[in-house]
Amino acid sequence: MLIDILNQIAEEQKSFDEAPELPATEAEILKLKKQIVNDQSSDIWFSDYAVFLKIRNGLDYDGLIIYNANINDENNGFIAANETWNKNEWEDDYVFFGDSNFLGIALVRQKNTFLEWDKPSRDLVNEFSTLNGLLESAVRNVLC
């Protein structure tokens, strides 16, 4: 279960004197949702992502980054990350939720499928029917 894995990561972070990311506030989540809904190229909202954000406002751990709800975060924010990723023409149909040194984590809108793929080769690593399944797999992989 995703919350158990996130709690395990939080304990590891604390053991290294690192502070785990706090949950996003309702205001941050609503601001992000409004931004996504108002953006003509991003016409969908993900309740699984909101659930994740209510547990932790993003994740930056052992090379894995799950984007946060801060619309002003130019590095790890959901909005800025998607603007950066979508500069590449082949990625126009993707909604990105995170990445690591070697993996991309996104939804392919046309297929309504969530993917982990190898960034250098663009080879498919895993495919999921839900965002929660994708996030759980990505987070679990950093604990192995």
C-alpha positions, 0 to 999 in steps of 0.5 A: 500500500502506498501510504505504508511505503511512504511512511517507510521512506519518511522513517528512513529520511528521519534516520538521516536527519532529513525532513520528509515532505509535508502534506500539501494543503487543501489550498495548494491542491485546489490552486493546482487543480484550478491551474490544470483545469484552466490550461487548455492542454491539460483537461483532466484531473487525477483524484489519485494524485490529490490523495498522494499530495494529501499524504506528501506534497511531492517526493524527492528521495534517492533519485526519485522525484514525484512532482509537488503541488507548488505551482511556483516550484520551477524544479519539482512542481507539477506545472513546471515539470509538465511544461518542460517535458512537453517541449519535446514533440513526442511527449505532447500526449503525456501527463508527467507525474515524476521521474528518476535518473533513469525512469519517466513516470507519466500518463499517456492520455490517448491510451489512458494508461500510466507508464514507467519507461526507461528515459535513455532508450524510451523502452517501456518498463511497466504499464498500469491502469491507475496512477496509484499503481504507478506511484506505488511501483515507482516508490517501492523501487527506490526502497529495493 
